[in-house]
Amino acid sequence: MPQTTPAQTPPADAVSAQNTAAQNSAEPAGVRKIEDTVRTDFHGAMTYGRYLGLDALLHAQHPQSSPVHHDEMLFIIQHQTSELWLKLVLHELLEARRLLDADDLGKALKCLARVKAIQRTLTEQWSVLGTLTPREYAQFRGSLGNSSGFQSYQYRAVEFVLGNKHARMLEVFTSEPEAYDLLSGLLAEPTLYDAFLRLVARNGYEIPADVLDRDVTEPWTFREELVPVFKRIYEEDSTPWGLYEACEDLVDLEDNFQAWRFRHLRTVQRTIGFKRGTGGSSGVDFLKRALDLTFFPELYAVRTEIGA
């Protein structure tokens, strides 16, 4: 019998590769093998679906049309996802306000950066609802009854935190105790802008006492005496970078909010024209008036003065 030479004995790594290839060959072509370390038994363990509450989340869509219209699912999911993003926006704005109160400007700006990213996502979402044609919407619009985005308490909460306070808006939520409590609490609390102005004052800038001690239940209105303060922040080389950046971040936030409002208006107009809203509003005309609202008017007014 011929003697086997070392050259004829396959190396150990080659044997391993051959064994792996043999194992993989048992899988159908184009199917990725599940790695041995991947867990597949989750009895009594945390899973992706349980962590995210998907059982409740994915069964929270209840079309009201009869027979159920295909496109109603789009309408429901569009608004549900918007509400989830609004929940995160509110979460971040409240944390940013808390951090401003604690003089932690850097972390507050990180929260605002996240809000701005969410705003861009919310604005782009209108393009999905824009695929709903007037005829398609008309076939299930009656099923909405009097429900309307006007009744979104999270949207109102975001507006309250940013300064657009409106005490009468609470009347819309008397039948929803949780929403009513949230909004009545935010109505009595300082806004994000109030917190920022107080931080500016603590950094040595002269903010009038009546601004710092204002009635925070009232909507913010333009204060001419703040324009020179912001002019100084923008023009002086000695301005702490964080204050300069915060001013621009607030402007970004308002610009994004206005872009969202405009896309909302245009989506409504292309879908229902100039019909009245399901909640009783004038529809497009009502949304147009919202474009005149502003959260941080002094940060826009100062632009006329810079370099003048």
C-alpha positions, -999 to +999 in steps of 0.1 A: +000+000+000+015+034-010+025+056+020+005+088+023+027+119+020+021+151+041+011+168+009-018+144+004-032+150+039-057+179+039-048+207+064-071+210+095-085+244+083-094+229+050-112+201+067-132+226+088-141+246+057-152+214+040-174+205+070-189+240+070-196+238+033-213+204+038-235+219+066-244+249+045-252+227+015-282+213+035-298+248+033-318+256+002-301+278-023-305+315-015-315+308+022-292+323+049-283+298+076-294+308+111-263+311+132-260+286+161-258+314+186-291+329+176-318+323+203-350+308+190-368+297+222-384+327+240-408+311+264-408+333+295-383+357+280-384+393+267-389+394+230-389+422+204-427+422+202-432+422+239-407+450+245-424+472+219-459+462+228-466+452+193-497+431+201-514+463+212-498+486+187-505+465+156-541+458+167-549+495+173-562+502+138-600+500+137-615+512+104-650+526+108-662+525+072-687+497+063-678+479+042-642+487+052-626+509+026-590+499+016-575+534+020-589+540+055-559+520+069-535+545+054-554+574+070-554+558+104-517+547+104-506+581+091-522+598+121-511+572+146-475+574+136-477+612+138-490+609+173-461+587+183-436+612+169-454+640+187-451+620+219-413+619+214-412+656+205-430+665+237-407+642+257-376+660+243-390+695+246-398+690+283-364+676+289-348+705+271-367+729+293-355+710+324-319+711+312-321+749+305-334+754+340-304+734+352-280+755+331-270+724+311-273+742+277-252+716+258-276+687+266-306+709+260-294+716+225-289+678+219-326+674+227-335+702+203-314+686+176-335+654+180-367+674+178-356+690+145-349+655+131-383+643+141-399+674+126-383+667+092-398+631+094-432+645+103-432+669+074-421+643+049-449+620+061-475+643+044-462+629+011-476+595+021-511+609+029-508+629-003-513+596-022-549+595-010-570+609-038-602+631-032-624+602-044-607+577-022-610+599+009-646+608+001-656+572+003-648+568+040-646+604+053-681+602+067-669+575+090-647+600+109-678+617+124-666+648+143-631+635+149-604+658+137-567+665+141-578+697+158-585+674+188-549+662+190-540+669+226-503+661+220-501+687+192-517+713+216-492+702+243-463+709+220-477+743+211-482+751+248-446+742+255-434+764+227-455+794+238-488+793+219-510+791+250-547+791+247-568+785+278-600+780+259-585+751+241-589+731+273-627+730+266-621+706+238-607+680+262-631+681+291-642+646+281-606+633+282-593+637+318-557+626+310-554+651+281-571+679+301-547+674+331-517+674+308-527+706+290-539+724+322-505+716+338-486+729+308-507+760+306-495+770+341-459+762+335-431+783+318-425+776+281-392+765+266-386+801+255-392+813+291-366+788+303-342+800+276-346+837+285-340+830+322-308+812+312-298+842+291-304+864+321-282+842+343-255+846+318-254+883+324-277+897+297-303+923+308-337+906+304-365+929+318-380+917+351-415+918+338-405+894+310-389+870+335-419+873+358-447+873+332-479+854+335-469+821+318-506+811+313-508+838+286-495+832+250-462+848+242-464+881+225-436+902+208-414+921+233-395+949+215-370+953+244-356+918+238-344+927+203-313+946+215-304+916+237-305+892+208-286+918+187-258+917+212-258+879+213-255+878+175-230+905+170-205+903+198-175+880+194-175+874+231-209+857+230-207+821+244-211+798+214-239+779+231-262+810+234-256+818+197-263+782+187-294+781+208-309+811+191-304+795+157-318+762+169-350+779+181-353+795+147-348+761+130-374+747+153-400+773+143-391+771+106-396+734+107-429+739+125-441+763+098-430+739+070-451+711+087-481+735+089-477+744+053-475+708+041-505+700+062-525+728+046-515+718+011-523+681+017-557+690+031-564+713+001-554+687-025-576+661-007-608+680+003-604+713-014-622+740+006-647+718+025-653+724+062-632+702+085-648+672+101-643+688+135-662+719+124-634+742+115-633+762+082-607+738+069-580+753+047-588+789+058-583+778+094-550+762+086-539+793+067-544+815+098-521+791+118-492+802+095-493+836+111-486+822+145-450+826+158-432+812+188-400+833+189-408+866+172-378+885+186-354+860+170-369+870+136-371+907+143-335+909+153-324+900+117-335+933+105-313+950+130-281+929+126-255+949+107-279+978+103 
